[in-house]
Amino acid sequence: MRTMPVLRLPKFGNPVKYAYITGRVRAKKTKLIPNDMYQRMLSMDISEITRYLEETQYKDEIDEMAKDFSGVDLVEYATFANLAKTYRNLLEVSIDEPKFLILEYLRRWDVWNIKTILRGKFHGSSDEEIMKYLVPAGELDLEFLDGLAKKDTVEEVIQAFDGTDYYVALTQYDGHMLSSVENALDKLYYFRMERAVGGTLSVGGGLLLKYIRKEIDIKNVITLFRMNKAGIDASIIQENLIEGGKLGGDLSRMAGQSYDEFVRGLEGYPFWSAISDVATEGDGISRIEARLKAYLVRYAWAISNYHPLSILPVLGYIVSKDTEVSNIRKIVRGKEADLPAELIEEQVVVA
């Protein structure tokens, strides 16, 4: 039975170890899709978008997968495959502290994959369909994930994690809904991430922890926007908030407020300027979410400037790459659903 290793902190404090990985990241950053290209994609059809992507870093995956897929499926599977390859490459070319911190951050893809497999089993999806949406970019490799996808039931998937950090979170499954399990997995990820980063003594380690706490706050703000708007009870909302953010107490007190009262309470926070013109409208939650995520990407790059030989430039690139793939997928899905360009544009994250 495969088990998750015990968290062991490596020796920290030598910025020279970051020279190679940050150099690689600077080169990779130049290959990211320019922000203005998303606007141009909105006027393209899916085949035109695919041809454009063939001229970028997605070429190898598109050429390989074009034998089996087309249209939206081709774009989705190719971008996910490229994302996994890119993140695995970051791990392969890093050592010691950088490798440790990158892996800890990328465990979010382990959580993504576990959720995807659970949802697939819950809804009766085929093994092949589940595998298309997996991103083996964390610790759980493709062979292990393939084995999980071949399990017959949700319960069998959960049992496969017996003896690991994930098991307690997974056993919250009640046989009827996955939401409590997914929330528990998110909380576990951030608990582990804060513990890992908090144990470092490296230059930039404190700023990385600051970013993680900012990310938690933004996720909680998005949760509050959605749940307060839906009129969900405060106690239920509070159960869905992730602990560890700097604004934890403030945001918890906002749970269950009327939408207008909640929005007024956000004025003055650092992220308010990113959403002030749309938050009061009350009917553009997806637009608010995109604005908050863009704020988070900008924040990641801003703090990376403090310590160029640290984990922070790597973090900035990882967040930007993830955002790029998410934007591409939102655009092609919107095209497939024949959504107006304006509606698709609201969901695209432009930092």
Disulfide bonds with the S-S distance in Angstrom:
none
